Each structure stands twice: as C-alpha cells, then as structure tokens.
C-alpha cells in the first residue's frame, strides 16, 4: 500500500494553523524552516497539542506557563495517556483543535 503524501497546499495550511497567531506575516522564519524541512504532519500536530496542553497544565497548577517546561508537559502528556489517545484520534483530515479536544478534553 502506498503511503498518502500531503499536498503542498495542505501542508502549508497545517503550518499556518500550528504557528502562533502573531506569526501570520509572510516573512516568518519558523514557517519557512518548517515548510523547507517538511517534518511529518502528525509530529507537528502532536507538538502543537503538547504546547497547548502545557498552557492548560500551568492553569491547572496555578502557575505561569513559563513555570512548566516542555519536558514536564511531555512527561505529563504521556503519564495521563494523552499520547495514546492522540495516536487513536489523529487523522490528517481533522483540524488541530478537533484532535486536541478529542485527545485531552473529551477524555
């Protein structure tokens, strides 16, 4: 079975969705690097989910988001079973927000 390849336009849309809202200008270094490196869309989506979870974790612990490291967020992501949930919920046709909701909020 041939692996389905993401189209250029779909990939650009994913990067636009995952980049911070203040990163909407055309000359964005992060977006250029991601587009050129072309990492796996699933990896990008899970990284974004963990980043969003990090903010939720900080709120839950009543600390500033900068008080939670990415390593702590990743460890908690795994310990709570969200990595497994993500694997079950991921579908490249779903929007990031839908995947996050199904992975974290609905579980």
C-alpha positions as CSV (number, residue, x, y, z in Angstrom):
1,X,0.0,0.0,0.0
2,X,1.4,3.4,-1.0
3,X,1.7,6.0,1.7
4,X,-0.5,9.0,1.2
5,X,1.5,12.2,0.7
6,X,0.4,15.5,2.0
7,X,-0.1,18.0,-0.8
8,X,1.9,21.2,-0.7
9,X,-1.2,23.4,-0.1
10,X,-2.4,21.1,2.7
11,X,1.0,21.2,4.4
12,X,1.1,25.0,4.2
13,X,-2.3,25.1,5.7
14,X,-1.2,22.9,8.6
15,X,1.8,25.1,9.3
16,X,-0.4,28.2,9.2
17,X,-2.8,26.6,11.7
18,X,0.0,25.5,14.0
19,X,2.1,28.7,14.1
20,X,1.3,31.3,16.7
21,X,-1.3,33.8,15.8
22,X,1.3,36.6,15.9
23,X,3.2,34.8,13.2
24,X,0.8,35.5,10.3
25,X,3.1,37.7,8.2
26,X,4.7,36.4,5.0
27,X,8.3,36.6,6.2
28,X,8.1,34.2,9.1
29,X,11.4,32.3,9.7
30,X,9.7,29.5,11.6
31,X,7.2,28.8,8.9
32,X,9.9,28.9,6.2
33,X,12.0,26.4,8.1
34,X,9.1,24.1,8.8
35,X,8.0,24.2,5.2
36,X,11.5,23.5,3.9
37,X,12.3,20.7,6.4
38,X,8.8,19.2,5.8
39,X,8.5,17.2,9.1
40,X,5.8,14.7,9.4
41,X,2.3,16.4,9.8
42,X,1.5,14.0,12.6
43,X,4.6,15.1,14.6
44,X,3.8,18.8,14.0
45,X,0.2,18.3,15.2
46,X,1.3,16.4,18.4
47,X,3.9,19.0,19.2
48,X,1.2,21.7,18.9
49,X,-1.2,19.6,21.1
50,X,1.5,19.3,23.8
51,X,2.2,23.0,23.6
52,X,-1.5,23.8,24.2
53,X,-1.6,21.2,27.0
54,X,1.4,22.9,28.6
55,X,-0.7,26.1,29.0
56,X,-3.6,24.1,30.4
57,X,-1.3,22.3,32.8
58,X,0.0,25.6,34.0
59,X,-3.5,26.9,34.6
60,X,-4.4,23.7,36.4
61,X,-1.3,24.1,38.7
62,X,-2.0,27.8,39.0
63,X,1.5,28.8,37.8
64,X,2.7,30.9,34.9
65,X,3.0,28.9,31.6
66,X,6.8,29.7,31.7
67,X,6.9,27.7,35.0
68,X,6.2,24.5,33.2
69,X,9.0,23.2,31.0
70,X,8.3,21.4,27.7
71,X,9.9,18.2,29.3
72,X,7.4,18.4,32.2
73,X,4.5,18.9,29.8
74,X,5.6,15.9,27.6
75,X,6.1,13.7,30.7
76,X,2.6,14.6,31.9
77,X,1.2,14.1,28.4
78,X,2.5,10.6,28.4
79,X,1.6,9.8,32.0
80,X,-2.1,10.9,31.6
81,X,-2.4,8.7,28.5
82,X,-2.8,11.5,26.0
83,X,0.0,10.2,23.8
84,X,-2.0,7.0,23.4
85,X,-5.3,9.0,22.9
86,X,-3.6,11.1,20.3
87,X,-2.5,8.0,18.3
88,X,-6.1,6.8,18.3
89,X,-7.6,10.2,17.4
90,X,-5.1,11.5,14.8
91,X,-6.3,11.9,11.3
92,X,-4.7,14.2,8.8
93,X,-8.2,15.3,7.6
94,X,-9.1,16.7,11.1
95,X,-8.2,20.1,12.3
96,X,-5.8,20.5,15.2
97,X,-8.4,21.9,17.5
98,X,-10.6,18.9,16.9
99,X,-7.8,16.4,17.6
100,X,-6.8,18.2,20.8
101,X,-10.4,18.3,22.0
102,X,-10.8,14.5,21.3
103,X,-7.4,13.7,22.9
104,X,-7.5,15.8,26.0
105,X,-10.8,17.5,26.7
106,X,-13.1,14.6,26.0
107,X,-11.0,12.1,28.0
